């Protein structure tokens, strides 16, 4: 049980001046600090998606993503809420793969400029990630009024998140280990 789990994190927006980038980088740092997680950072900005066609048959165009998800034990998605939903570019990137996600844990981080903290983006993502075969953790990490949570350099201003992120990642690790055991033994 001391083996590190491979858990990629993906920042799900390509908007200019995105506040969720501070969140994603902070969560990634928290993942790096743990002895039980080997994280890999992805950003949807780095995916040059085709304009005429995309889907599960184009995973070969993004070998680093494909290989990371294939080897992954779980996944963390950081997504801002846009009009009660998730960014289309995030969905497009996730749709480049399918079988690679099956029976792996996914933990979601919701980000919002308003008071709901991305609750609605997480609610809208749950059916979509389940369709991909991912198993959703029970504990989400929400960042309401994200502009007040970090300074301009990305330093966390609200220390309450230190405890929250620990519980969030503890549950992800437990679920990822359980599903890994299942994939390897059943």
C-alpha positions in Angstrom: 0.0 0.0 0.0 3.0 2.3 0.0 3.1 2.5 -3.8 2.4 6.0 -5.2 -0.8 6.4 -7.1 -0.6 8.0 -10.5 -3.2 10.8 -10.5 -3.3 13.4 -13.3 -4.9 16.8 -12.6 -6.5 18.8 -15.5 -7.3 22.5 -15.5 -10.5 22.7 -17.6 -10.6 26.2 -19.0 -8.6 28.1 -21.6 -10.1 31.5 -20.8 -7.8 34.5 -20.5 -7.2 35.7 -16.9 -8.7 32.5 -15.5 -8.8 32.5 -11.7 -9.1 28.7 -11.7 -5.4 28.5 -12.7 -4.4 29.5 -9.1 -6.7 26.8 -7.8 -5.3 24.1 -10.1 -1.7 24.9 -9.3 -2.4 25.0 -5.6 -4.1 21.6 -5.6 -1.3 20.2 -7.8 1.2 21.4 -5.2 -0.8 19.8 -2.4 -0.8 16.5 -4.4 3.0 16.8 -4.9 3.5 17.1 -1.2 1.9 13.7 -0.5 3.8 10.4 -0.3 0.9 8.5 -1.8 0.3 10.5 -5.0 2.4 11.0 -8.2 0.6 13.8 -9.9 0.9 15.0 -13.5 -0.4 18.5 -14.5 -2.4 19.1 -17.7 -4.0 22.3 -19.0 -6.7 22.3 -21.7 -4.8 25.2 -23.3 -2.1 22.8 -24.3 -4.4 20.6 -26.5 -4.6 21.7 -30.1 -8.0 20.2 -30.8 -9.0 19.7 -34.4 -11.8 22.0 -35.6 -13.5 19.6 -38.0 -13.6 16.4 -35.9 -12.9 15.1 -32.5 -13.9 12.1 -30.4 -12.5 9.0 -28.9 -10.7 8.0 -32.0 -8.2 10.9 -31.8 -6.6 10.0 -28.5 -3.4 9.2 -30.4 -3.0 12.9 -31.2 -2.3 13.6 -27.6 0.0 10.8 -26.5 1.1 12.4 -23.2 -2.6 12.7 -22.1 -3.5 9.2 -23.4 -0.5 7.6 -21.7 -1.1 9.5 -18.4 -4.7 8.5 -18.2 -4.0 4.9 -19.2 -1.5 4.6 -16.4 -3.7 6.7 -14.0 -5.3 5.4 -10.9 -7.5 8.4 -10.6 -8.1 11.9 -12.0 -8.6 15.4 -10.6 -10.7 17.9 -12.7 -10.5 21.6 -11.9 -13.4 23.3 -13.6 -14.9 26.8 -13.4 -18.6 27.2 -13.6 -19.7 28.9 -16.8 -23.5 29.5 -16.9 -24.2 26.5 -14.7 -22.1 24.2 -16.8 -18.5 23.2 -17.6 -16.3 24.6 -20.3 -16.8 23.0 -23.7 -13.0 22.6 -24.2 -12.9 20.5 -21.1 -15.5 18.2 -22.5 -13.7 18.1 -25.9 -10.4 17.0 -24.2 -12.1 14.4 -22.0 -13.9 13.0 -25.1 -10.6 12.2 -26.8 -10.4 9.0 -24.7 -13.0 6.5 -23.3 -11.9 3.0 -22.3 -8.8 4.6 -20.5 -11.1 6.1 -17.8 -13.1 3.0 -16.9 -13.2 2.1 -13.2 -11.0 4.9 -12.1 -11.7 7.5 -9.4 -12.4 11.1 -10.3 -12.4 14.0 -7.8 -13.8 17.4 -8.8 -12.8 20.9 -7.9 -15.4 23.6 -8.6 -14.5 27.2 -9.1 -16.8 30.2 -9.2 -16.7 33.9 -9.1 -20.0 33.8 -7.2 -21.1 32.3 -3.9 -21.8 28.7 -5.1 -18.2 27.7 -5.5 -18.7 25.7 -8.6 -21.3 23.5 -7.1 -23.4 23.6 -10.3 -20.4 22.8 -12.5 -19.8 19.7 -10.5 -23.4 18.7 -10.6 -23.4 19.1 -14.4 -20.1 17.0 -14.7 -21.3 14.0 -12.6 -23.4 12.4 -15.3 -20.8 13.1 -18.0 -17.9 11.6 -16.1 -20.0 8.6 -15.1 -20.7 8.0 -18.8 -17.0 8.0 -19.4 -16.7 5.2 -16.8 -15.2 7.2 -14.0 -16.3 6.7 -10.4 -17.0 10.0 -8.6 -15.7 10.7 -5.1 -18.2 12.0 -2.5 -16.1 14.9 -1.4 -15.7 17.9 -3.7 -13.5 20.9 -3.3 -15.4 24.2 -3.9 -13.9 27.6 -4.3 -16.7 30.3 -4.1 -15.7 33.9 -4.8 -12.4 32.6 -6.0 -11.0 36.1 -6.5 -10.8 36.4 -2.7 -9.1 33.1 -2.1 -5.7 33.9 -3.7 -3.5 36.9 -4.1 -2.2 38.0 -7.5 0.7 35.7 -7.2 -1.4 32.6 -6.6 -0.8 32.4 -2.9 -3.7 31.0 -0.8 -5.3 33.5 1.5 -7.9 31.3 3.2 -6.1 28.7 5.4 -9.4 26.7 5.8 -8.6 25.1 2.5 -5.5 23.3 4.0 -7.8 21.0 6.0 -10.4 20.7 3.1 -7.8 19.6 0.6 -6.4 17.0 2.9 -9.9 15.3 3.3 -10.5 15.7 -0.5 -7.2 14.0 -1.4 -7.5 11.3 1.4 -10.9 10.2 -0.1 -9.5 10.2 -3.6 -6.6 8.1 -2.6 -8.8 5.6 -0.7 -11.2 5.3 -3.7 -8.3 5.1 -6.2 -6.6 2.4 -4.3 -9.8 0.4 -3.9 -10.6 0.6 -7.6 -7.0 -0.2 -8.5 -7.2 -3.3 -6.4 -10.5 -4.2 -8.2 -9.1 -3.7 -11.6 -6.1 -5.9 -10.8 -7.9 -8.6 -8.9 -11.3 -9.1 -10.4 
